[in-house]
Amino acid sequence: MSVHTHVPSSFDVRHSSMRTSRLLCPALVLVPALVLGLAGCTSSDAGGTGQIVLADAVELGGYNPLDGYGTLGVSPLYEGLLRPSAADSSRVPDLVPALASEPPRAVSPGVWRLPLREDVRFSDGSALDSADVVATYRALTDPAVASSVSAAIGPISEVAAEGPHAVTVHVTGEADPSPYLLLGIVPSEKVENRPAADWDIGRHPVGTGPYRLESLQPDQAVFVAREDYWGSAPALKKVVYTYTPDDNARAQRIVSGEVSGANLPPKLANSLADRSGVTVVDADSADWRSVSLPSQNAFTADVAARLAMNLAVDRRALVDDVLGGRGAPAATPISAVYGENYEPAAQFTVDVARAGTILDRAGWVRGPSGVRRRGGDKAEFTLLYPADDTLRRDLAVAFAAAVKRVGISVDPHGASWDETESRLADDAVLLAGGEFLYRIDSQVYSALHTRTPGASPFSNPGDFGSPEMDRLLEQARASAPGPANEARYREIQRLYREVPSSVFLAFVHHTYAVRDDGWRYDPPVLEPHAHGVVWGPWWNLPSWRR
């Protein structure tokens, strides 16, 4: 089993964008006639039927863990060997046994053993055994499967059966395999020798989770609680997911009572905060947004220019104005939720005067139009963002306004991902990341390491960095958690602050609206870039109780 070390582009941007909502839109304007028309439809469970209806921006189907569904151990349909557990979203969750009966235990250097629960059955009635675990992890790196989440395997080189009820996990270096053991396990009989996106379980899922798929239509999926589930029987017996891609339409359906919950952009969620019977739930995330910078532009290729742009942006104002206060400034891919790995001294404080001085000293002087020049080169570039992503659009516009103050001209431009990929060398891109957030390595390695063979085209597109940065990243990746590695990650952030490769802007909090129908549930945990109503208040549906 080969080791995959980079998040592929299909998951880093294209795939994850399909599984996330559009994140920002104008304030909600409810059309009275429409609200009255919806009022007759209700998701309220006042009759005690144990049902909720959720409106999601994510297209329905695609229920295959090897194609990005349930990759982090959060899914009503699938479970991993371990699962996340935390009281709230303010910290990185603990990873506790799910299909494993005990946490992984080191049995020799680089080898960890996990016994499996012996009372688990898949939703098709077949029993879980070690062959299913081995087949799932082997498929991750099978070229024929072309898994979009092959990076989920991290340092794991092999997963082997030790009898029918235990597996051994072999890793390179001293890394703890726990963050890589969250992937939803599928029956070995359902593994196919073709691209994961085409597997039958994408539309006919078979998992060990507390729910099974009862029906699937383009605009509606119905999950029902399993009577044969190995864990505690869910009190919530049916969950109906409706595909509602328009942000305002989801908000309207919440207000009217047609649905019980929805994921909403921050400002739109804020507009519902005072609505009677509606609660707005905010979840911290490691979901970052950054401006990648091109290598073939003379201005962005100058490290002085990259440092000046980092100093010119008021990230706190950006969070307040663009995200409605629901987020946190980002100077690097590592947020404060990573505890001792986080380096407060590596944050950028807005300093427009110093940014201007740095550019002056580097020879970038203002021309008659106010835009800086050095010789025949201008301090200007195009900033691409996904044309249908209003949050990235608004961040791009805010970034352009910030750097204009120091004589830099940025032209925000909506584009398709195919167009964007073809222009990475010449144009900047408003990127997002934070997919495999329960391991800090995934937050930094592909974003900050210079490009290597097989890397995603969206991993550090400008290929900016240094041998020292690469060395630290590689050492951190191969090392065990603890004080020494925490110090290494703090050093990585300090080095990045001196020689930045891009401009990180913000960590985006995820916002959800929930109708108050008398249910109690676990608060959200720290969330990844890709989310939707599988996350938020609904990440652990068996916790829902009256």
C-alpha positions as CSV (number, residue, x, y, z in Angstrom):
1,M,0.0,0.0,0.0
2,S,1.6,3.2,-1.1
3,V,1.6,6.4,1.0
4,H,-0.3,9.4,-0.3
5,T,0.9,12.7,1.2
6,H,-1.0,15.4,-0.7
7,V,-4.7,16.3,-0.8
8,P,-5.8,15.9,-4.4
9,S,-7.2,18.8,-6.2
10,S,-10.5,17.1,-6.8
11,F,-11.2,17.1,-3.1
12,D,-9.3,20.2,-2.0
13,V,-11.6,22.4,-4.2
14,R,-13.9,20.8,-6.7
15,H,-15.2,17.9,-4.7
16,S,-15.5,19.9,-1.4
17,S,-17.3,22.7,-3.2
18,M,-20.0,20.3,-4.2
19,R,-20.5,19.3,-0.5
20,T,-20.6,22.8,0.9
21,S,-23.2,25.5,0.8
22,R,-22.7,28.8,-0.9
23,L,-21.5,30.8,2.0
24,L,-22.7,34.3,1.6
25,C,-25.6,36.2,0.1
26,P,-27.5,39.5,0.6
27,A,-29.7,39.9,3.7
28,L,-32.9,37.8,3.7
29,V,-35.8,39.4,2.0
30,L,-39.0,37.3,2.6
31,V,-41.7,37.6,0.0
32,P,-45.0,37.6,2.0
33,A,-46.9,35.6,-0.5
34,L,-44.2,32.9,-0.6
35,V,-44.0,32.7,3.1
36,L,-47.8,32.2,3.3
37,G,-47.6,29.6,0.6
38,L,-45.1,27.7,2.6
39,A,-46.8,28.0,5.9
40,G,-49.1,25.1,5.3
41,C,-46.1,22.7,5.0
42,T,-44.3,21.9,8.3
43,S,-41.6,19.8,9.6
44,S,-42.6,20.2,13.2
45,D,-42.5,17.0,15.2
46,A,-45.2,18.2,17.6
47,G,-47.1,15.0,17.0
48,G,-44.1,13.0,18.4
49,T,-43.4,11.2,15.1
50,G,-39.7,11.3,15.7
51,Q,-39.0,13.0,12.3
52,I,-37.1,16.1,11.2
53,V,-36.7,17.6,7.7
54,L,-33.4,19.3,6.8
55,A,-32.7,21.7,3.9
56,D,-29.2,21.3,2.4
57,A,-27.3,23.1,-0.3
58,V,-25.5,19.8,-1.1
59,E,-26.6,17.6,-3.9
60,L,-28.0,14.3,-2.6
61,G,-26.4,11.0,-3.3
62,G,-22.7,10.2,-3.5
63,Y,-22.8,8.2,-0.3
64,N,-19.4,6.5,-0.7
65,P,-16.8,7.1,2.0
66,L,-14.0,6.6,-0.6
67,D,-15.5,9.5,-2.6
68,G,-15.6,12.0,0.3
69,Y,-18.7,11.0,2.3
70,G,-18.1,10.2,6.0
71,T,-14.3,10.5,5.7
72,L,-14.0,12.0,9.2
73,G,-16.2,9.6,11.0
74,V,-19.3,11.8,10.9
75,S,-22.2,10.2,9.0
76,P,-25.6,8.7,9.8
77,L,-24.8,5.8,7.5
78,Y,-21.2,4.8,8.1
79,E,-18.7,4.5,11.0
80,G,-14.9,4.4,11.1
81,L,-12.6,2.5,13.5
82,L,-12.6,5.7,15.6
83,R,-14.9,8.8,15.8
84,P,-14.5,12.4,17.0
85,S,-15.8,13.3,20.5
86,A,-15.8,16.7,22.2
87,A,-18.1,18.8,24.4
88,D,-18.1,21.6,21.8
89,S,-16.3,23.0,18.7
90,S,-13.7,25.1,20.6
91,R,-11.0,22.4,20.5
92,V,-9.7,19.5,18.4
93,P,-11.9,16.5,19.4
94,D,-10.7,13.4,21.1
95,L,-10.7,10.4,18.8
96,V,-12.5,7.5,20.6
97,P,-13.3,3.9,19.5
98,A,-16.3,3.3,17.2
99,L,-16.0,0.1,15.3
100,A,-12.8,-0.6,17.1
101,S,-13.4,-1.9,20.7
102,E,-10.3,-0.2,22.0
103,P,-7.9,2.7,21.0
104,P,-5.0,1.7,18.9
105,R,-2.1,0.2,20.8
106,A,1.5,0.2,19.7
107,V,2.8,-3.4,19.5
108,S,6.2,-2.7,17.9
109,P,7.9,0.3,16.2
110,G,5.5,1.5,13.5
111,V,2.8,-1.1,14.1
112,W,-0.4,-0.5,16.0
113,R,-3.1,-3.1,16.8
114,L,-6.9,-2.5,17.0
115,P,-9.4,-5.1,18.1
116,L,-12.8,-4.8,16.5
117,R,-16.3,-4.9,18.0
118,E,-17.8,-8.3,17.4
119,D,-21.5,-7.3,17.6
120,V,-21.6,-5.0,14.5
121,R,-23.6,-5.7,11.4
122,F,-23.9,-3.7,8.2
123,S,-27.3,-2.4,7.1
124,D,-27.5,-5.3,4.6
125,G,-27.3,-7.8,7.6
126,S,-23.7,-8.9,7.0
127,A,-21.3,-9.0,9.9
128,L,-18.3,-6.6,10.2
129,D,-14.9,-8.3,10.2
130,S,-11.3,-7.4,9.6
131,A,-11.6,-8.2,5.8
132,D,-13.9,-5.2,5.5
133,V,-11.5,-2.9,7.1
134,V,-8.5,-4.2,5.1
135,A,-10.5,-3.9,1.8
136,T,-11.6,-0.3,2.5
137,Y,-8.1,1.0,3.3
138,R,-6.6,-1.0,0.4
139,A,-9.1,0.6,-2.0
140,L,-8.0,4.1,-0.9
141,T,-4.7,3.7,-2.8
142,D,-5.9,1.5,-5.7
143,P,-5.3,3.5,-8.9
144,A,-8.4,1.9,-10.4
145,V,-10.5,3.4,-7.6
146,A,-9.1,6.9,-8.0
147,S,-10.3,7.9,-4.6
148,S,-10.7,11.6,-4.1
149,V,-9.7,11.2,-0.5
150,S,-6.6,9.1,-0.8
151,A,-4.8,11.7,1.4
152,A,-7.0,10.3,4.3
153,I,-4.5,7.4,4.6
154,G,-1.6,9.7,5.7
155,P,1.4,7.8,6.9
156,I,-0.3,4.4,6.9
157,S,1.6,2.0,4.7
158,E,-0.5,-1.1,5.3
159,V,-3.6,-2.3,7.2
160,A,-3.6,-6.1,7.8
161,A,-6.0,-8.6,9.3
162,E,-5.0,-10.3,12.5
163,G,-7.7,-12.9,12.6
164,P,-11.4,-12.0,11.9
165,H,-11.7,-9.5,14.8
166,A,-8.5,-7.4,14.8
167,V,-6.3,-5.4,12.5
168,T,-2.8,-4.1,12.6
169,V,-2.0,-0.7,11.2
170,H,1.6,-0.1,9.9
171,V,2.8,3.5,9.7
172,T,6.0,5.2,8.5
173,G,7.9,7.2,11.2
174,E,6.5,7.8,14.7
175,A,3.1,9.2,13.8
176,D,0.1,8.2,15.7
177,P,-2.4,6.6,13.2
178,S,-5.5,7.7,15.1
179,P,-6.4,10.7,12.9
180,Y,-6.3,8.4,9.9
181,L,-8.7,5.8,11.3
182,L,-12.0,7.8,10.9
183,L,-12.9,6.7,7.3
184,G,-16.2,5.0,7.0
185,I,-15.8,1.2,6.6
186,V,-17.7,-0.5,3.7
187,P,-18.3,-4.2,3.2
188,S,-15.5,-5.9,1.3
189,E,-18.1,-7.3,-1.1
190,K,-19.1,-3.7,-2.1
191,V,-15.5,-2.6,-3.1
192,E,-15.3,-2.3,-6.8
193,N,-12.4,-2.2,-9.3
194,R,-13.5,1.1,-10.9
195,P,-13.5,4.8,-9.9
196,A,-15.1,5.3,-6.5
197,A,-17.5,8.0,-7.9
198,D,-19.1,5.2,-10.0
199,W,-19.6,2.6,-7.2
200,D,-23.1,1.3,-6.5
201,I,-22.9,2.2,-2.8
202,G,-22.9,5.9,-3.8
203,R,-26.6,5.5,-4.4
204,H,-27.3,2.3,-2.4
205,P,-25.1,2.8,0.7
206,V,-24.4,-0.1,3.0
207,G,-22.8,0.9,6.3
208,T,-22.7,0.2,10.0
209,G,-24.2,3.5,11.1
210,P,-27.4,4.1,13.0
211,Y,-29.4,4.9,9.9
212,R,-30.0,3.4,6.5
213,L,-31.2,5.0,3.3
214,E,-34.9,4.3,2.6
215,S,-35.3,6.3,-0.6
216,L,-33.4,8.7,-2.8
217,Q,-34.7,11.2,-5.3
218,P,-32.9,14.1,-6.9
219,D,-34.6,16.5,-4.4
220,Q,-35.1,14.3,-1.4
221,A,-33.3,11.5,0.6
222,V,-35.0,9.7,3.5
223,F,-32.9,8.1,6.2
224,V,-34.6,5.8,8.7
225,A,-33.2,4.5,12.0
226,R,-32.0,0.9,12.0
227,E,-33.7,-1.5,14.3
228,D,-30.6,-3.8,14.3
229,Y,-28.0,-1.0,15.1
230,W,-25.4,-2.2,17.5
231,G,-25.4,1.0,19.6
232,S,-28.2,2.8,21.4
233,A,-31.4,3.0,19.3
234,P,-31.9,6.6,18.0
235,A,-35.0,8.4,19.3
236,L,-35.1,10.3,16.0
237,K,-36.6,7.7,13.7
238,K,-36.6,9.5,10.3
239,V,-34.5,12.2,8.8
240,V,-35.6,13.8,5.5
241,Y,-32.9,15.7,3.6
242,T,-34.2,18.1,0.9
243,Y,-32.0,19.6,-1.8
244,T,-32.4,23.3,-1.6
245,P,-29.4,25.0,-3.3
246,D,-30.6,28.6,-2.9
247,D,-29.6,30.3,0.3
248,N,-32.7,32.5,0.6
249,A,-35.0,29.5,-0.1
250,R,-33.5,27.6,2.8
251,A,-34.0,30.5,5.1
252,Q,-37.6,31.0,4.0
253,R,-38.3,27.3,4.6
254,I,-36.9,27.7,8.2
255,V,-39.0,30.8,8.9
256,S,-42.2,29.1,7.5
257,G,-41.7,25.9,9.5
258,E,-41.4,23.8,6.4
259,V,-38.1,22.4,7.5
260,S,-36.5,21.9,10.9
261,G,-33.0,23.0,10.1
262,A,-30.6,24.3,7.4
263,N,-27.1,25.4,6.9
264,L,-26.9,29.2,6.0
265,P,-24.3,31.8,5.2
266,P,-23.2,33.8,8.3
267,K,-24.9,37.1,7.5
268,L,-28.1,35.3,6.4
269,A,-28.1,33.2,9.6
270,N,-27.6,36.4,11.6
271,S,-30.8,37.8,10.1
272,L,-32.8,35.0,11.6
273,A,-31.3,35.3,15.1
274,D,-34.3,37.2,16.5
275,R,-37.0,35.1,14.8
276,S,-39.3,33.4,17.3
277,G,-38.8,29.6,17.4
278,V,-35.5,29.7,15.6
279,T,-32.0,29.2,17.1
280,V,-28.8,30.1,15.2
281,V,-26.0,27.6,15.9
282,D,-22.4,28.6,15.3
283,A,-19.7,26.0,14.9
284,D,-15.9,26.7,14.9
285,S,-14.0,25.2,12.0
286,A,-10.5,24.9,10.6
287,D,-12.0,26.0,7.3
288,W,-9.6,28.6,6.0
289,R,-9.6,31.0,3.1
290,S,-6.5,32.3,1.5
291,V,-5.1,34.1,-1.6
292,S,-2.6,32.0,-3.4
293,L,-0.1,34.0,-5.5
294,P,1.2,33.2,-9.0
295,S,4.8,32.5,-9.8
296,Q,4.9,34.1,-13.2
297,N,3.9,37.5,-12.0
298,A,6.9,39.6,-11.3
299,F,5.2,41.4,-8.4
300,T,3.8,38.4,-6.5
301,A,7.0,36.5,-7.1
302,D,8.8,39.1,-4.9
303,V,8.7,38.1,-1.3
304,A,8.7,41.7,-0.3
305,A,5.4,42.1,-2.1
306,R,3.9,39.1,-0.4
307,L,4.9,40.4,3.0
308,A,3.5,43.8,2.3
309,M,0.1,42.3,1.2
310,N,0.0,40.4,4.4
311,L,0.5,43.6,6.4
312,A,-2.0,45.6,4.4
313,V,-5.0,43.4,5.2
314,D,-7.1,44.1,8.3
315,R,-8.3,40.6,9.0
316,R,-10.4,41.5,12.0
317,A,-12.4,44.0,9.9
318,L,-12.7,41.4,7.1
319,V,-14.2,38.9,9.6
320,D,-16.6,41.5,11.0
321,D,-17.7,42.9,7.7
322,V,-17.7,39.9,5.3
323,L,-18.5,37.1,7.8
324,G,-20.8,39.0,10.1
325,G,-18.4,38.3,12.9
326,R,-18.7,34.6,12.5
327,G,-15.1,33.6,12.0
328,A,-11.5,34.3,13.1
329,P,-8.6,36.0,11.5
330,A,-6.0,33.7,9.8
331,A,-2.4,34.5,9.2
332,T,-1.3,30.8,8.7
333,P,-3.3,27.6,8.2
334,I,-3.0,26.8,11.9
335,S,-5.7,28.3,14.2
336,A,-5.8,28.7,18.0
337,V,-7.8,25.5,18.3
338,Y,-4.6,23.6,17.9
339,G,-3.4,24.6,21.4
340,E,0.3,24.4,21.9
341,N,0.9,24.0,18.2
342,Y,-0.3,27.5,17.6
343,E,2.1,30.4,17.6
344,P,0.5,33.8,18.6
345,A,3.6,35.7,17.7
346,A,3.3,34.5,14.1
347,Q,0.1,36.5,13.4
348,F,0.1,39.6,11.2
349,T,-1.1,42.9,12.6
350,V,-2.4,45.3,10.0
351,D,0.2,48.0,9.3
352,V,-0.4,49.9,6.1
353,A,2.5,52.3,6.7
354,R,5.0,49.5,7.1
355,A,3.6,47.7,4.0
356,G,4.2,50.8,2.0
357,T,7.7,51.2,3.3
358,I,8.5,47.6,2.5
359,L,7.4,48.1,-1.1
360,D,9.3,51.4,-1.4
361,R,12.5,49.7,-0.3
362,A,12.0,46.9,-2.7
363,G,11.8,49.3,-5.6
364,W,8.0,49.2,-6.1
365,V,7.1,52.9,-6.4
366,R,3.8,54.6,-7.1
367,G,3.1,55.6,-10.7
368,P,0.9,58.4,-11.9
369,S,-2.2,56.2,-11.5
370,G,-1.3,55.3,-8.0
371,V,-0.4,51.7,-8.9
372,R,3.2,50.8,-8.1
373,R,5.8,49.9,-10.7
374,R,9.3,48.5,-10.7
375,G,10.9,49.0,-14.1
376,G,8.5,47.7,-16.6
377,D,6.5,45.6,-14.1
378,K,3.3,46.7,-12.4
379,A,2.0,45.7,-9.0
380,E,-1.2,44.2,-10.4
381,F,-2.8,40.8,-10.8
382,T,-6.1,39.0,-11.4
383,L,-7.7,37.2,-8.4
384,L,-9.9,34.2,-9.4
385,Y,-12.7,32.8,-7.3
386,P,-15.4,30.2,-8.1
387,A,-18.1,32.1,-10.0
388,D,-21.0,30.6,-7.9
389,D,-19.3,31.2,-4.5
390,T,-20.5,34.5,-3.1
391,L,-18.4,34.3,0.1
392,R,-15.1,33.9,-1.9
393,R,-16.3,36.7,-4.2
394,D,-16.9,39.1,-1.3
395,L,-13.5,38.1,0.3
396,A,-11.8,38.7,-3.0
397,V,-13.4,42.2,-3.3
398,A,-12.4,43.0,0.3
399,F,-8.8,41.9,-0.3
400,A,-8.6,44.0,-3.4
401,A,-9.8,47.0,-1.5
402,A,-7.3,46.4,1.3
403,V,-4.2,46.2,-0.9
404,K,-5.3,49.1,-3.1
405,R,-4.5,51.4,-0.2
406,V,-0.8,50.5,-0.7
407,G,-0.7,50.9,-4.5
408,I,-1.6,47.3,-5.6
409,S,-4.2,46.7,-8.2
410,V,-6.2,43.5,-7.9
411,D,-9.0,42.5,-10.3
412,P,-11.4,39.9,-8.8
413,H,-12.8,37.6,-11.4
414,G,-15.3,34.7,-11.1
415,A,-14.3,31.6,-13.0
416,S,-14.9,27.9,-13.4
417,W,-12.5,25.4,-11.7
418,D,-11.3,24.3,-15.2
419,E,-10.4,27.8,-16.2
420,T,-8.8,28.5,-12.8
421,E,-6.6,25.4,-13.0
422,S,-5.3,26.5,-16.4
423,R,-4.3,29.9,-15.1
424,L,-2.6,29.1,-11.8
425,A,0.9,30.2,-12.9
426,D,-0.4,33.7,-13.9
427,D,-3.3,34.5,-11.6
428,A,-4.0,34.5,-7.9
429,V,-6.8,32.2,-6.5
430,L,-9.1,32.5,-3.5
431,L,-8.6,29.0,-2.1
432,A,-10.1,27.1,0.8
433,G,-8.8,24.3,2.9
434,G,-9.0,22.5,6.2
435,E,-10.5,19.2,5.1
436,F,-8.6,16.7,7.3
437,L,-8.6,19.0,10.3
438,Y,-8.1,16.4,13.1
439,R,-4.5,16.1,12.2
440,I,-2.5,19.3,12.1
441,D,-0.2,18.0,9.4
442,S,-3.0,18.2,6.9
443,Q,-3.5,21.9,7.7
444,V,0.0,22.9,6.7
445,Y,1.9,20.4,4.6
446,S,0.3,20.8,1.2
447,A,-0.3,24.5,1.8
448,L,3.2,25.5,2.7
449,H,5.6,22.8,1.2
450,T,7.1,23.5,-2.1
451,R,5.6,21.4,-4.9
452,T,6.5,17.8,-5.3
453,P,5.6,15.2,-8.0
454,G,2.0,14.2,-7.7
455,A,1.0,17.2,-5.7
456,S,-2.4,18.8,-6.3
457,P,-2.2,21.8,-8.6
458,F,-3.9,23.8,-5.9
459,S,-1.2,22.9,-3.2
460,N,1.0,26.0,-3.0
461,P,0.4,26.9,-6.7
462,G,3.1,29.5,-6.7
463,D,5.7,26.9,-5.4
464,F,7.0,29.5,-3.0
465,G,8.9,28.2,0.1
466,S,12.4,27.3,1.2
467,P,14.5,24.2,2.0
468,E,14.2,25.0,5.7
469,M,10.4,25.1,5.6
470,D,10.3,21.9,3.7
471,R,12.7,20.2,6.2
472,L,10.6,21.3,9.2
473,L,7.3,20.2,7.5
474,E,8.7,16.8,6.7
475,Q,10.1,16.3,10.2
476,A,6.8,17.3,11.8
477,R,4.9,14.9,9.5
478,A,7.0,12.0,10.5
479,S,7.1,12.8,14.3
480,A,5.0,11.7,17.2
481,P,2.7,14.2,18.9
482,G,4.2,16.0,21.9
483,P,6.1,19.0,23.1
484,A,8.9,18.6,20.6
485,N,6.6,18.5,17.6
486,E,4.5,21.3,19.0
487,A,7.6,23.5,19.1
488,R,8.4,22.4,15.5
489,Y,5.0,23.6,14.3
490,R,5.4,26.9,16.1
491,E,8.7,27.3,14.4
492,I,7.1,26.6,11.0
493,Q,4.6,29.5,11.7
494,R,7.4,31.9,12.7
495,L,9.4,31.1,9.5
496,Y,6.3,31.5,7.4
497,R,5.6,34.9,8.8
498,E,9.0,36.1,7.7
499,V,8.7,34.6,4.2
500,P,5.0,34.1,3.4
501,S,4.0,32.3,0.3
502,S,0.4,33.5,0.2
503,V,-2.1,35.6,2.2
504,F,-4.3,33.7,4.6
505,L,-7.4,35.7,5.5
506,A,-9.9,34.0,7.8
507,F,-11.2,30.8,9.4
508,V,-14.9,30.6,8.6
509,H,-17.3,29.6,11.3
510,H,-20.2,27.5,10.0
511,T,-23.7,28.7,10.8
512,Y,-27.0,26.8,11.0
513,A,-30.6,27.7,11.8
514,V,-32.6,25.2,13.9
515,R,-36.3,25.3,14.7
516,D,-37.0,24.8,18.4
517,D,-39.1,21.7,18.3
518,G,-38.2,20.4,21.8
519,W,-35.2,18.3,20.8
520,R,-32.0,18.2,22.8
521,Y,-28.7,17.3,21.0
522,D,-25.0,17.4,21.3
523,P,-23.3,20.7,20.4
524,P,-21.3,20.7,17.1
525,V,-17.7,19.7,17.1
526,L,-14.9,21.4,15.2
527,E,-15.8,21.2,11.5
528,P,-13.9,20.8,8.3
529,H,-14.1,22.8,5.1
530,A,-16.7,20.5,3.5
531,H,-19.8,20.5,5.7
532,G,-23.6,20.8,5.3
533,V,-26.4,19.4,7.4
534,V,-24.5,16.2,8.0
535,W,-22.5,18.4,10.4
536,G,-23.8,21.2,12.7
537,P,-26.4,20.2,15.3
538,W,-27.0,17.0,13.3
539,W,-23.5,15.5,13.4
540,N,-24.5,13.0,16.0
541,L,-28.1,12.1,15.3
542,P,-28.3,9.4,18.0
543,S,-27.7,12.2,20.6
544,W,-31.1,13.7,19.7
545,R,-33.5,13.2,22.6
546,R,-36.6,14.9,23.9
